[in-house]
Amino acid sequence: MTLTGAWTEAVVVVRDLDRWIAALNHLFGWKVETRGQVDPRLLAAWKLPSAASGEDVVLFNPEDPPRRVRLMRIDNVSQVQIRSSGKGWDTGGIFSLLTYARDVDATFAKAQELGWSAYNDPVDMHFSGRVLRNVVLRAWDGVNFGLYLPTTPAPPEPRYALAGMTFNGQQMVRDIAAARKFWCDVLGWSAWFDDVTRLTCNNFGMPENFSGQMPKNVIIAAGGKDAADAWAYGQVELVQWDGFTGRDFAERAVPPNLGIMALRIPVTDVRAKAAEIVRRSGVLFSEPATMTLAGRGDVTLLGTRSPDGALIEFVAQA
């Protein structure tokens, strides 16, 4: 299988760009690639009022290309956090962005100094024959980062000094079958992991007597394989918890609200992709529209939403 698509950019809506830029450079080593005003045509495609305006910053890690995180501040609109006070089993939107860190415990300590917290202190988790050091950081604006450090088997020396770029967008879903249909049937991705698992550690801060007891349905899907025949980064992880009920944030997972807003996937023909989505029983959130994105130039963009509200956008050079 050849690479047919993977998200290369995550969009995160925040209140204070400068505070976020400093924090993500301090914790992860991410650097500013571009900074500028948000094209009003994007805000119009997002169905925001004409008074809305914004500024965005594209962050990248020169030691770990090619994915990016785009921080965006949107002004002159009312906003709420998408996943306000959310728990790990609450559904809707995009729960977290996953990345590998050189030292999970040291990064966690630095994050605490910034006022961030976590769902649990760092723990060792077992997955697919590996042991990984893990912590799920709770940052400002309802944004979460899952940090991972493989420990067994010992990994090769990482090429980054602090952390790599995000490689996975984790989502808590109401119905794993509906999520599978959207990602695999509508978008055409492949589930390289699709199974029922149980926690091997308490990284989500649940009562200790429930840790490892409650099953969860997990799908990890990718758009295809890379040149090395490995499942390409820019994946999604879909999780349905059995036995836990909580809040659902799907209706809040729309612009201009605060949090992890969208995953962007490059394609060669946006209008053809829109027709394909509709033909496969998907629904468009925004019709194809031409605009300028800092760092990408003139593009055509369209959006669709998953059954749990995650905004997925497709982008092609105009």
Protein Blocks (a to p, Z undefined) as FASTA:
>chain_A
ZZfbdcfbdcdddfblmlmmmmmmmmnopacfbdcdddfklmmmnopafkbccddddddd
fklccbdcdddddehiacddfkgoiafkbgeijfbacdddfblmlmmmmmmmnopacfbd
cddddeehiacdddddddehhiacdddddfbdcddddfbfkbccdfbdcdddfblklmmm
mmmmmnopacfbdcddddfbdfkopafklgokaccddddddfbdcfkopacehiacdddd
ehiacddfklmmccfbecjfbdcdddfblklmmmmmmmnopacfbdcdddddehklpadd
dddddfkopacdddddZZ
